[in-house]
Amino acid sequence: MIAAMDPGLPTCAEMAAIDRAAIAAGVPGLRLMENAGAAVARHLGARFARRRVAVLCGPGNNGGDGFVVARHLHSAGWPVRVGLLGTREALRADAAKMAALCPVEIETIAPDMLAPAELVVDALFGAGLSRPLDGVALALVQALARRRVPVVAIDVPSGVAGDTGAVLGAAPQAALTVTFHRRKPGHLLLPGRALCGEIVVADIGIPDDAGPARATFANSPVLWDAVLPRPALDGHKYDRGHALIVGGGDLTGAARLAAEAALRAGAGLVTLAAPGDALPLYRIACPAAVMARDLADFAGLLADRRRNALLLGPGNGADAACRARIELARKAGRACVLDADALGVLSPFDVRLTADFVLTPHDGEFARMFPDLAAGDRLSRARAAAARSGAIVLLKGADTVVAHPDGRAAIADNAPPWLATAGSGDVLAGAIVGLLAQGMPAFLAACAAVWLHGAAARARGPGLIADDLPRAIGEAVAVFVGGAQGATK
């Protein structure tokens, strides 16, 4: 079974509001800091044998957590040195109180502190860092990044921006990162995710309902499982939707992969429309359930309202005919996935779409479609593109972001590196249209397809090729749909 976990990813500002709400509800800030430091010490002790530890503390609350870690490790018999970036006099509020309770001498941080250490606790800067490191802080983090000792980071490795995953000057590679209450976007977005190592979310006593509602989520089944289509016992194939996929005359593999993926994702029927001279090839190569039809009658195929979801682009050619089909789809009011060549004819972006459309660019396609949005972090770029286009924007990558025009966004973190293979994007587009055909809302259909795509690739393992993916996606869907049985009609 899939473990349930709150998918909300609070921003740094939202996390600060959550902390304030918890304190206002009667949870003292000092208790939160004590719980945080104790959790770090506990998880550290569960993973590492006793050894010489350097705890590097910053001037804020992250440093306060570090003083608590040092106290707990010292009490457990670990040899501990504590370094402070700044002065004791500059510490404020709870951090100053925790420094006073620390039984280990608090030294001014110096580079020689790192030399004898066999493990470093990075309590310098938390997720809220908003400007590049400089001066002593930069030199210290650069030295830490060069060290070949395990690093345990509190909240995030210092130098990683919690909202974007960007590295602000420098950041160390952590073996373990312990964060509190919920993960932040920077724990999932690259390069931050790669620098965090193992990520543990510790409960420090913040109520689940503290703080504002969130608009950023980890892409997990908790987000979309409730609306994932399940076949009805008395249902038939048209109840499960009819996807219409446009294929090319020369590059036929893309549409074939998409068609099989749509079926494996649960669509009841798939029609593949292609140039007439390519139809024999499609009829031989595609699954028997795929109906191949002449693309010359695209408008007639679209007139059948039972064909309720479209995929345009894979292998189609970025030409005027492709552009005209997009316009027909828009006017017909169908749910539609635009991939590959269909994205090329929308560059620069010139059409206002609806949230029933899903655009699936990789970074290069995104830069051609939205040249003025090409800089900046992935989350902000995807959100801005969705708001401008009116469509769901699925910005593909190792940290795929799905963004809705209303500001909601989901970040994926389950894609293995071997998913980067030719044709895998065609399979993803097919899975999305298969879920759309079954009536799943476009944002959640895109999120579910991205997650299932990653889960399928993980299950197949290294050596994966795109042809392996459709069947594996069907197996991933079966984990959720499992026991449902439908009539065959």
N, C-alpha and C positions, 0 to 999 in steps of 0.2 A: 504494500500500500504506500501511497505518497504521503509523507509527513506534512501535517498542516502547520503553517507558519504565517504569521501576519506579513503580508507582502509589502506593507507600507514602508517607504524609504523617506524619512523626514529629511528635509534640507537642514543646514546648520542653523538657519534662523528659526525653523520650526522646532528643532531640537532644543534650542534655548528657550522657546516658549513652552515646550513640554516640561522642561526643568522648572521653570517658574510656576507653571500650573501645579506641578507635584508639590512644590514647597508651599504654595498657597493652600493646597488641600491638606497640609499638615505633616508632610514628610520633610524633616529638616535637611537643609543642604549638607550639613556635616555628616548626616547619616548616609546620604547618597554617595558622598565622597568616600566614606569608610567602606561602604558596600562595594564600590567600584574597585578600590585598591585591594580589598580582600579577595575579590573575584579574580583579579589579575594574578595575585600570588598563588591562589588555589590552582588555576589552570596552568600556570608556569610550573608549579611543583608536580603536577600530574604528568608533565611531558619531559622534564629534564631532571637528571640526577644533580645532587648538590654540588655546587661549584662556586668559584669566585664570580660575584655579580657586581656590575657597575650600574647604578640607577641614576639616569640623567634626567634631572627635573628642570622644567621650564618655569617661567615666572607666574603662570596662571593656574587654573584649576587642574590642567593636565599634570602639572608639577605637583599639585596637592595630592592627586591620586598616587603619584610616584613615591611620595613620603610614606603613604600608607603601605604600599608594596614593600618598601624597604623595612618598615617596622615588622610586618608579618614574616618576611624572609629571615630577618635577624632573630626573631623569636623562635623560628624553626631551626636555627643553628647554621644558616647559610652565612658565609663570609661576604659582607656587603660594604661597598663604598657608595656614598651618595654625593653627587655633584649638582650644583645649582647654577643655572645660567642667570646671572644677575646677583642681587644682594638679598640677604634676609630681610633687611629693612623695607625693601620694595614689595615684599609679599603682602597680599591682602586677604582679609576675611578668612574663609575656611582653609585656604592653602597655608596661610600663616599659622593657623591653629594646628594643622597637621604637621607642619615643620617643627613646632614646639614639642609635639608628642613623639617625634622621631628619635629613637635611642642611639642612632648612628650619627657620628659627626658629619655635618653638612659642609662640604668643601666647595670652594669656587671651582667651577668646571675648568679643567685644563686638559690638553691633549694627552698627557701622560696617564690620565685616569683609564684610558682605553687599553693601554698596553698589557697590563696584567689580567684584564677581565676575560673570563671564559664564557660569559653571557652578559648581554646588555639589555636593560629595560629602558626603552625609549619613551620617556614621559615629558618630552620637550614641548611639543606643540600638538594640539588636537585637530579635529576635523575642520574647525572654524578658521584656520589660517587663511588669510585673504590676500597676502602680498608675498612676493618672492623673498626667500631668506637672504640675508646679507650679513656682512661682518663676521663676528665670532660665531653666530648661530650657523651661518652657511659653512664656515670652515669646520665646525664641529660635526655637522651632518655629513659633509663630504668625507671627513675622516672615518665616521661611523660606517658610511657606505663602502669604504675600502676594506674594512675589517672583515676577517673571515671567522667571525664568531656568531653564534645565534643571537638574533635580536627579537625581543618581545615588545611589540608596540602597543601603547595604550591609545585606544580609539582609532588612530590611523598611524602609519609610519610618518614621522615628522617631515613636512615638506609636501605631503599629498593633500590636495584640496578636497575637502569632504563632499562638496557639491558636484564636482566635475571629474575627479580622479586625476587631474593634471598634477604634474610635478612642478612645484614652485621653487625653482633653483636647484634643489637636490633632495633626495630622499633615500633612506637605506632600504635594503631588502630585508623584510621581516620574515622570521620563521613562523611566528604566531602573532596575530592581532586580536586583542580583546576589546570589543566595543560594547556599548551599553544601551539597553532598551530595544533599539532597532538598528539595523544596518543603515548606512547613509548611501546616497548615489555613488559617491567615490569609492565605495567598497566593491561596486560592480563594474564601473566604467574603467577602461584601460587609460593609462598604464597603472593607475592606482591599484586595481584588483590584483595585478601580477605582483605588486610589491608587498601586498598584505600577507602573503602566505596563507596559512590556515586562519580562518576568521571564526571567532567565537562571539556570540551575542550573549552577554550576561544580564540577568535580571537583577537590578539593584533596588527594586522597590518602587519604581515609578508605575502608577496605575495605568492600565492599558488605554483608558479613554482620556488620558491627560493630553492637553494641547489641541491644536487645530487639526481639522481634517487634512489629509495629504492627497496630493495629485500625482506623486511619483511612486512607482511600485516596482518591486522585483517581479519579473515575469515567472510566475509559478502557477501550478494548477489551482491554488486557492483563489486566484484571480478570475478564472474562467470555467472551472469544472462544473459549476452549477448550471451553466448554459451550454455545455458541450452536448451536441445532439445524441440522443439515445433512440434507437429504432423502437417503434411501438410494436407490441405483439401482433396487432391486427393491421399493421401498416403494409404499404406496397411501395414499389420503387419510386413513383412520382411523389410520394410523401417525403422522400429523402432528397428531393431536388434533382435538377437537370442542369448540369454545367455545360456551357458552350465554350470551346477552346479553339482559337484560331492558330493554325499551324502554317509553316512555311513550305515552299516548294522545293528548296534545296537543303536547308538545314532542318531536317525532319526529327532529329533526336530530341530536341527541346520540348516540342509539343507532345511527343510520345511519352516522355518522362512525366510531364505535367498531367497528362490524361490519366495515367495509371495512378499517380499520387492522389488525384481528385477522387477516384474510385476507392482507393485504400483509406482515404480520410472519411468516407461514408456516403459520398454522393450516390444517388440511386441510378443515375444515367449520366453519360458523357457523350456529347456530340463534338467531333473534331472536324472543323471546317478548314479545308485546304484547297490549293489550286488543283484543278481536275486531273492534270497529268501526274500528280503525286498521290492521288487517292489509292491506287493499288498498293503502293508501298505501305501507307498507313494501315490499310486493311489487313496486310500480312503481319506487320510489326506490332500493332497495338493489341491490347487485350480484347477478347471477343466482345466484351460489353461496351466497347467504344464504337459508336456509329460514325463513320467517315462520310462527310457530305461536301459538296462542291462549294468552295468559298465564293464563287460568282453570285450565288444566291444568298449572300450574307443577310441582306435586309429581310428576305423571306424567312430565313432561319430565326432571325430575331423576332419576327412577328408572332411566333409560337410562344405565348406567355409562360408556358411550362419551362422553357429554357430561362431560368431565373437568375443565373449567375454567369458572368463572362470572364474569360482570361484572354487578354490581348497582348501580343508582343514577342513571345519566345519564337525565334526563328522567322519572324514575319517580314523583316526588312523595314528600315526606318524611312518610309516613303509616304507620298501623299495618300495612298490607299489606306495605309495604317492610320494616318491621321483622320481620314474620313470615317473609319470604323469607330474610332474613339468618340467622335461627335455623335454618331448614330447611337452608340451605347449610352451616352450622356442623355440624349433626348428620350431614349426608351425608359430611362429611370431604373435600370437594372443595377444590382450589385456587380462590381467589376474590379478585377485586378489588372493593373497596368505594370508590365514587367519588360525588361530588356529593350527591344526596338521601340515599343510603345512609349518608353520614357524618352528615347532619343528624339522623337518628333514633337515632344513638348518642351524643347529647349531652345530659347529661354521660356520659362513657364508662362503660358498665355491664356489659360482656361481656368475658370472658377468651377471646381467640381463640388461634390457633396461627400458626406462622411460615409456613403455607401461605396466609395472608391478607395482602393488600397494601392498606393504607389510603393514600389519595392526597389529603390535605387541602392547600389553600392556607392562608395565614396566618390568614385570618378563620375558616375552618372548624376549623383547629387550636385557635384560642382558644376556640371554643364546645365542642369535645370535651374539651379538657384545660385548663380555665381557670386552674388553679394552675401550669401550665407555660408560660403565655403569655409570661412575661418571660424574658430571658436570650438567649444566643446560639443560633443555629439548630441547630448541631451538638448541643449539650447538650439542647435541647428535643426534637429528633427521637429522640435516644437514650433519653431518659427516657420518652417516649411509647411507644416500641417495647417497652421493658422492662415497662411497666405493662400494655399491652394484650396482649402476647404475639405481636403481628403485626409484619410489616414496615411501617414508617412511611415514606412518601415525602412529605416536606415540600416542596411545590412553590414555585418562585421562580426568579429569575435564577441563584441558587446552590443549586439543588435538592439536598437531602440525602436519601439513602436509608439508613435505619437498621434493623439487625437486633436482635431481643431479646437476642442474646448479646453485644452491644456493638460489633459491626462497623458501620462507616458509610462511605459513599462520597459525595463532594462533586462535583457537576458544574460544569464551567466552559466548556461549549461552546455554551450556548444564546444565540442572537442576540436583540437586543431586539425584533425584529419577530415573535418567537414569542408575544409577549403579545397574542393575538388570540382573539376568541370562538370556542369550539369546540376549541381546541388541546388542552385538558385531556381532552376526550372521546377524541380521537385517541390521546393518550398511554395512557389507560386501556385502549383497545382493543388497542394494541400489546402492553401487558403481558399481557393475557389470551391474546393469540395466542401469545406465548412460553410462558406457563404451560401452555397446551393441548398444546404439544409436549414437555412434561416438563421444562422448564428450572426449576431451583430458584428459589423466589420472590424471594429477595434479589437474585440475579444477573439474573433476568428483569426486575425493576424497574430495576436499574442499566443493563442493556442497552437497554431501551426508552427510558429518559431520554436516554441518549447518542445513540441512533439518531434520536430525536425532534429533538434539537438539530442533528445533522448534516443531517437532512432539511430543516430550516428554513434552515440556512446555504446549502444547495445551491439552494434556491428563491429566496432573496434577499428584499429589501424588497418590499412589496406582497403578501406571502404572506397567504392566507386559509386557514382550517382545511381547506377542501375540497381544497387542494393537497397536504396533508400525507400522507394515506395512500399515494398513489402514490410520493411522495418517500421515504417510509419503506421501501417495497419496494425502491427503488433503492439506499438505504443498506444494507439487508440484503444486496443482491446483491454489494456490495463484498467481503463476507466469504464468502457462500455460493457465489457466482459459478458455478463450473464444474459443480456437482452437477446431475445429471439424474435425475429420478424417473419411474417409469411412471405413466401416467394411467389410473386405475381408478375 
